[in-house]
Amino acid sequence: MRQVHAKVGPPRGFIHFVHLMPTTLIEYIAAALFAAALLHTFAAKVFEGLSKRHPNHAGLFHLLGEVEVVFGFWAILLISVMALTNGSDKALAYAESRQYTEPLFVFVTMVIAASKPVLYAVSAAIEFLVRFIPVKQSLATAWLGLAAVPLFGSAITEPAAMTIAALMLSPQIFRIEIPERLKYLAMGVLFVNVSIGGTLTSFAAPPVLMVASTWGWTSSFMMTTFGWKAALAVIINATIAVMALKSYLTNTNVNAAPKIKIPKVLITIHLFFLVGVVFLAHHPVAFLGLFLMFLGVAQAYERFQNPLIIKEALLVAFFLAGLVLLGGMQQWWLQPVLTGISPEALFFGAVALTAVADNAALTYLGSLINGISDEAKYNLVAGAVAGGGLTIIANAPNPAGLALLRKGFTDTSVSAGQLFLGALLPTLIAMAAFFFF
């Protein structure tokens, strides 16, 4: 059992100003740029509007309106400022000291999970399950996409689950003719359900993965402590969304199976690549090598493939890499906040902080705190995963979902404010499941 050390610092519930002071000027700048990037995500839709009103500069405004570009753009600015103030060697040293395994992993899993043979297998599995649900096929398919696939993320990891669910739901729910408010509700439900749906095991959800080995949390512990509560919330959220969309899904053609029959051997090989990448998730050199082999197979059997989503996946990886760079210099104010409040308040604080900082970053900081109680551990992780659908940056797979679903929204742009409102109800349901049970 970990030894408990007495904490030296301000009384619980109170954080003295000096504990929030950064130690260097660059930390001030990094915090300001992080805030600017966050505001930029909420203003992305505004830039899309400006691109139409100012056609001479449409390209620039369209670029600034790409949510996936936001954090990468501000991260480049941070490195540039660091080079000017501290020297290029120190700026490069900081950039190279960051851990980019997660952005690379999300990139690889997005491309493989969105390949035609994998989607063919998922489509066949969904069609099989639909037969046992006593409702119309369109409703059953939508419900499985919002409930079963996010929960399956506990086995195949959250990024893969997000990619499969988004591609599965895109032609059914995220269509121009469906009201925007309902699409934001569905997106909010998907994001929240993926965030909490990965808590049935100890390796699938990034915020859980950050603390599992340090705190000795096994998959059996996760299932009994978090998993069943998450499953309950996922089912309720998915049911609410499908009921709200019912009249728009009744006549929707959801048969996504491709016309060309794909050889079973090729499907098996693609699933092997996906499982292999998941198994090697902490070893980027190994899973990138496996990914290169996958690209070779995809090229060799091109007639059984859709165009690979390389561009979309690269944009998502760029977003996450920018978040890694900017988030790496926010510890000076995040950690005092986490250590300065009671375990009960920590739950609600974690939900709120997750909306403005990646939930895995929060739990990672929690894993560094000596003597943190079991109650505080639970509340920190529960709050972090419950708030994982409120914003694009709240959970690592969210940018992947955004990249694949944005075409169904007006101007192909997603409003961060509308997403927050759409995710509010499913977030409250997830919070209730973790807090009261």
Secondary structure by P-SEA (a helix, b strand, c coil): ccbbbbbcccccccccccccccccaaaaaaaaaaaaaaaaaaaaaaaaaaaaacccaaaaaaaaacccaaaaaaaaaaaaaaaaaccaaaaaaaaaaccaaaaaaaaaaaaaaacaaaaaaaaaaaaaaaaaccccaaaaaaaaaacccccccccccaaaaaaaaaaaaccccccccccaaaaaaaaaaaaaaaaaccccccccccccccccccccccaaaaaaccaaaaaaaaaaaaaaaaaaaccccccccccccccccccaaaaaaaaaaaaaaaaacccaaaaaaaaaaaaaaaaaacccccccaaaaaaaaaaaaaaaaaaaccccccaaaaaacccaaaaaaaaaaaaaaccaaaaaaaaaacccccaaaaaaaaaaaaaacccccccccaaaaaaaacccccccccccaaaaaaaaaaaaaaaaaaaccc
